[in-house]
Amino acid sequence: MNENGGQPQQQTAPVFSIPCRLKDGRTCILRNMSEDDAEVFVRIIPQTVEESDFLSYLPGEFAKTVEQEREFIRDHLCKPRAWTAVAEMDGNILAYAGAASLDRKRYAHHAEFGLAVVKAVWGQGLGRKLTEMAVQWGRDEGLHKLYLRVFDHNTRAIRLYESLGFREEARLKDDFLRGDGTYGDTIVMSIFYTE
Ligand SMILES: CC(C)(COP(=O)(O)OP(=O)(O)OC[C@H]1O[C@@H](n2cnc3c(N)ncnc32)[C@H](O)[C@@H]1OP(=O)(O)O)[C@@H](O)C(=O)NCCC(=O)NCCS
């Protein structure tokens, strides 16, 4: 039995598909994630993990099967408040992003956002576009705040988030292990929609 007392869960995440022009002139499609992306995700997530030191997995750690990833996506899409997006070009996923509220009424007024762009298309505007879309989604949902967690050495991402209105709200000291073996702080950055 699930938390809805056995009722099948309904997808809450919005469905959309819009063209987006990269800075180099190529066009991709920004669309919501679907369970069928699981097959590509089990390839793309480890790739993005290998390409930077800024995601929560360490290289080689992501080991989900397609079915496990499919279930993860399905759960995300059915959270009480959820948003997802992928940037797709010629069947390849260039970036993925998501935001969701926790499944508890005490926490329903906020959501956490996450994002990764494939290194080959860094600097093409996708990170900015997807973050802007998530911020707009939070506003449309009537959220009180949208927050994210970013590693303290991820200056490029911090600059992007600051430029879109996110501000440091908290800092978790020595929270994660860097690739070089040292511990880093996780910075919680938020947008308060009421300010
Ligand atoms: C951080 C990340 C999401 C940015 O995405 P992106 O698509 O490269 O970002 P954009 O092209 O939209 O650029 C956003 C900003 O980044 C900065 N930026 C872009 N290219 C840059 C470069 N070559 N060097 C330094 N900063 C750069 C600029 O401030 C830019 O602002 P602008 O739009 O005014 O030019 C992406 O680099 C990434 O996925 N990194 C690895 C995973 C990660 O860090 N995820 C976020 C975890 S919190």
The ligand as an SDF file (V2000), in Angstrom:
LIG
                    3D

 48 50  0  0  0  0  0  0  0  0999 V2000
   26.7890   25.3470  -13.2900 C   0  0  0  0  0  0  0  0  0  0  0  0
   26.0820   24.9550  -14.5790 C   0  0  0  0  0  0  0  0  0  0  0  0
   24.6900   24.4020  -14.2450 C   0  0  0  0  0  0  0  0  0  0  0  0
   25.9230   26.2080  -15.4460 C   0  0  0  0  0  0  0  0  0  0  0  0
   25.2290   25.8370  -16.6230 O   0  0  0  0  0  0  0  0  0  0  0  0
   25.5940   26.4900  -18.0450 P   0  0  0  0  0  0  0  0  0  0  0  0
   24.6010   25.9950  -19.0190 O   0  0  0  0  0  0  0  0  0  0  0  0
   27.0220   26.2720  -18.3480 O   0  0  0  0  0  0  0  0  0  0  0  0
   25.3380   28.0320  -17.6850 O   0  0  0  0  0  0  0  0  0  0  0  0
   24.9710   29.1960  -18.7030 P   0  0  0  0  0  0  0  0  0  0  0  0
   25.5620   28.9600  -20.0340 O   0  0  0  0  0  0  0  0  0  0  0  0
   23.5150   29.4510  -18.6200 O   0  0  0  0  0  0  0  0  0  0  0  0
   25.7620   30.4100  -18.0390 O   0  0  0  0  0  0  0  0  0  0  0  0
   25.3350   30.8990  -16.7990 C   0  0  0  0  0  0  0  0  0  0  0  0
   26.3580   31.7920  -16.2120 C   0  0  0  0  0  0  0  0  0  0  0  0
   27.5130   31.0060  -15.9220 O   0  0  0  0  0  0  0  0  0  0  0  0
   28.6580   31.8090  -16.1160 C   0  0  0  0  0  0  0  0  0  0  0  0
   29.5020   31.2200  -17.1650 N   0  0  0  0  0  0  0  0  0  0  0  0
   29.1460   30.7540  -18.3770 C   0  0  0  0  0  0  0  0  0  0  0  0
   30.2080   30.3040  -19.0390 N   0  0  0  0  0  0  0  0  0  0  0  0
   31.2610   30.4850  -18.2240 C   0  0  0  0  0  0  0  0  0  0  0  0
   32.6430   30.2010  -18.3200 C   0  0  0  0  0  0  0  0  0  0  0  0
   33.1740   29.6520  -19.4190 N   0  0  0  0  0  0  0  0  0  0  0  0
   33.4180   30.4930  -17.2580 N   0  0  0  0  0  0  0  0  0  0  0  0
   32.9060   31.0630  -16.1500 C   0  0  0  0  0  0  0  0  0  0  0  0
   31.6050   31.3460  -15.9890 N   0  0  0  0  0  0  0  0  0  0  0  0
   30.7910   31.0580  -17.0140 C   0  0  0  0  0  0  0  0  0  0  0  0
   28.2180   33.1590  -16.5070 C   0  0  0  0  0  0  0  0  0  0  0  0
   28.0670   33.9330  -15.3290 O   0  0  0  0  0  0  0  0  0  0  0  0
   26.8750   32.9250  -17.1210 C   0  0  0  0  0  0  0  0  0  0  0  0
   26.1260   34.0660  -17.0380 O   0  0  0  0  0  0  0  0  0  0  0  0
   25.5630   34.7770  -18.3990 P   0  0  0  0  0  0  0  0  0  0  0  0
   24.3230   34.0100  -18.7370 O   0  0  0  0  0  0  0  0  0  0  0  0
   25.2930   36.1600  -17.9460 O   0  0  0  0  0  0  0  0  0  0  0  0
   26.6100   34.6660  -19.4760 O   0  0  0  0  0  0  0  0  0  0  0  0
   26.9140   23.9060  -15.3870 C   0  0  0  0  0  0  0  0  0  0  0  0
   28.2150   24.4100  -15.5210 O   0  0  0  0  0  0  0  0  0  0  0  0
   26.9580   22.5350  -14.7490 C   0  0  0  0  0  0  0  0  0  0  0  0
   26.0870   21.7170  -14.9460 O   0  0  0  0  0  0  0  0  0  0  0  0
   27.9940   22.2490  -13.9620 N   0  0  0  0  0  0  0  0  0  0  0  0
   28.2170   20.9330  -13.3800 C   0  0  0  0  0  0  0  0  0  0  0  0
   27.0940   20.4730  -12.4790 C   0  0  0  0  0  0  0  0  0  0  0  0
   26.6850   21.5640  -11.5130 C   0  0  0  0  0  0  0  0  0  0  0  0
   27.5000   22.3250  -11.0350 O   0  0  0  0  0  0  0  0  0  0  0  0
   25.3870   21.6140  -11.2120 N   0  0  0  0  0  0  0  0  0  0  0  0
   24.8650   22.5770  -10.2630 C   0  0  0  0  0  0  0  0  0  0  0  0
   24.9290   21.9890   -8.8990 C   0  0  0  0  0  0  0  0  0  0  0  0
   24.2810   23.1190   -7.6770 S   0  0  0  0  0  0  0  0  0  0  0  0
  1  2  1  0
  2  3  1  0
  2  4  1  0
  2 36  1  0
  4  5  1  0
  5  6  1  0
  6  7  2  0
  6  8  1  0
  6  9  1  0
  9 10  1  0
 10 11  2  0
 10 12  1  0
 10 13  1  0
 13 14  1  0
 14 15  1  0
 15 16  1  0
 15 30  1  0
 16 17  1  0
 17 18  1  0
 17 28  1  0
 18 19  1  0
 18 27  1  0
 19 20  2  0
 20 21  1  0
 21 22  1  0
 21 27  2  0
 22 23  1  0
 22 24  2  0
 24 25  1  0
 25 26  2  0
 26 27  1  0
 28 29  1  0
 28 30  1  0
 30 31  1  0
 31 32  1  0
 32 33  2  0
 32 34  1  0
 32 35  1  0
 36 37  1  0
 36 38  1  0
 38 39  2  0
 38 40  1  0
 40 41  1  0
 41 42  1  0
 42 43  1  0
 43 44  2  0
 43 45  1  0
 45 46  1  0
 46 47  1  0
 47 48  1  0
M  END
$$$$
